[in-house]
Amino acid sequence: MKKNTTLKIVFLFSLLQVISTMSYASGPYYWVGNSGNWSDPSHWSFTSGSTGGAGVPTFNDDVFFDANSFSLPGQTVTLDMTYNYCRTMDWNGVANTPTFSCPSGPRNLEIGGSMLLTPAMNVSLNSLKIKFNNTSGGTYEVNTANHPLNFLIECRFYGNAGTIWNIQSDLLMIGASIILEQGTLNTLGRLIKCADFNMGPMISNPKNLDITNSVIEVIGAGMSWDLSNFGSGTFSSANSVIAIGQPYMTTNFIGNG
């Protein structure tokens, strides 16, 4: 009887180890199998072009959409959950011009690293909030491939004193608020279009903003440029242009010197 009990304990311990390994399996994750929902594990694989079933990406996982993700044209990846997560999202090398879609919302996409879109895709993101969230530090890229993202609700940046985001394309977000809560944002001379641009609620958060050589057009519904909560960080704006508002509409401009 004692021997059987010992065997049961050993078996149970081994089973728990297997379950633990399955639960905490880590990416990178590759999209496979054409159209589908972000929440569907059958569309995520640990290997490019392999069988799905790897689970759903977490905040710590890089995700890739590549030449093996879509074998047919007209395919769509749909953000179907209220909260969707990944670390870096990379669409470079994708084939057959797929669509990245958020058909309704509000929904949330939290990205812990870079976002790399490509001209070889379509983007249709409605009522989506994107948050770039990294408090570990490091340098990351935001490249929308100049796709219009006009129906976003907001694009928020939250890092720490050592977190840097470099904008590698135009940001065309006329319906969205762009919010730098914490960290460093470099626009690298790109065109930025948004509804409003602000520094979030906390003046004590460390933040740096460099819009050198950029044109910022605040032309959406909010039409507000508000750096009142900038705090003690660095604001660089040499050769930049900030254009706010449309005729006969109320605007708000609170600068930073």
C-alpha angles and dihedrals in degrees: 000000000000090000092054091049090052091050091050091051092049091048092048092049091050091049091051090051091053092048091048091051091049093048096050100038108141133215162215089186124206123199114235139171105045120259121023150118123285089235094058110103091199089072096055124080134175089224130050111259094001131120118299127231099097093127130247121308119257131205089275097054130094114220127206133195108192146154091296097051100079125032094175135047122248097042124149136205108205126202096219103163127083089234121031124180144193140142107228119003114203125182096169114131094023118151136212096029101268125193126240105209143185101176098184141358160069089263134155134227115190116194122190096189136010132338112215117181125174138217087239092077142057124241125204111167115165127182091353129149114207118198122187100204122180124141095168095079130236138119121285138178132230111198117167091172084235092290112158109249094181098146098057116119095212146342110212130187119202120170139123135264090287099045116106128184118194116199106221098180140026114289107221104184107136093161096047140084114232109210127187103194099163138349133035126308120191116187093191095212095305128146112255122195120182145141093245140348121212146153100239127244102299119078091184095063112105111246139163126192125192115183095161112160092359129127112221115196114190099190109135131098097290098044096186131139104191123170094158092119094048094116122185100331129112123275116192119184109155113159092357128137124213113194117184133188143353129260116290094009129113117250136186126213122181108166136189104233 
